[in-house]
Every structure is written in C-alpha cells, then in structure tokens.
Amino acid sequence: VIRYRDSILPLIAVGRFLDPTKPELAQNPSKVPAIVVQKRGRSFGLVVEEVVDIVSIESEVDDSIRDRAGILGNLLLGDEVVAVVD
C-alpha cells in the first residue's frame, strides 16, 4: 500500500501475474509507476514497469467474453477496442 490523496491505496503488481519471476516492486520503492483504477467507489493501483500515456475512461466493460481465461471483457476507447485483463 501507499499513501495517495490523503488515503491508503492498495497496490497490485501486474507484472507478477504476467511473469511470476519478476520482482513485486521496482528497485526504488519510493518511485513506483502505477495506474490508479476506481471500481465500485474504491481505488487501487496497478504497479507497472512504465506509464506510457494517461487517459481517463468512463466506459462500461462488455463482459460477454468473460469465459476466456484472464480476460474481464472489452471496452471502447475512441475507435479502438481495448481488452481488459484480469
């Protein structure tokens, strides 16, 4: 967890799910790149190797393909279809 906007933000190391041999946090734990996600009024941070771009999206996730392992669904971002991984 880290302190974020006067509250506690739980962190999830995404790389550990994709590659279990990766360390949980970066070498410098005082600077950890994370993507903040809000779901059902709660916030959490997805720890990533690098933040490439910042975009705010308010969209519903189409969960019609939830039967695929590791995929929560899809959402539309402009003209792009984006897969949401679990």
N, C-alpha and C positions, 0 to 999 in steps of 0.2 A: 504494500500500500504506500501511497504518497499523499502529501497534503496538496489539495487542489481547490482553489477558490474557497478558502475557509472551510473545507470539509475533507473527509478522507476518501480517496479514490482507490479502489482495488485495481490491481494491475494483473493482466493475463499475458503471459509470454507466448505470443503467437508462434514464433519460431520453434518453440519446444514441441508444438503439435505437428508441425511440418517436418522437423528434423530433430528427434529426441537427443542427438548428440550435441546440439547447440547449448551454450550456457543460458541460464534463465535471464540474466541481465547483462548489460554492456559492461565493459571494463571499468568505465567511470560511472558508478551508480548515481552520482549527483546530476548527471545529464542523461536521461533515458528518453529516447524518442517514443512517443505513444500517441495513439489515435483515441480520442475520447468519444465514447458512444453512449447515447442515452436510450434506455429501453424501459418502458413502464415506470417512468419517473425516477429511475435510478441511473447513475453514471458509472462507467468503468473504463479503464484504459487498456488498449491493446498495445503491448510493447512490440515495436517493430525495429528492423535494422536501420531504416531511413524513412523520413517523411518526404515524399516527392512533391505533393500538392495538397492543398487544403480546400475542401469543398463541403458545404453544408447541404444535406439532403433531408427533405421531409417527404418520404415516399413510403408506400405500403410494399412489403415484401410479398411477392407472389410465391406462395409455398406449395404450388401444385407439383413440384418436383422433389418434395421432401423425402421421397423414397430412395434417393441417391445418397450414398454414404458420404458424410462430410459436407453436404450442401444444404443450406437452410432454404434457399429459394433464389429468385431473381428480382431485380428492381430496374426501373428505367432511370437513366441519368442522361438527360438531353436526348440524343439519338442513339445512345448506347444501351445495351442490356448488360447489367453487371451481376455476376454470380456472387451470392453472399455465402461465404464458407462458415462452417460450424467449427 
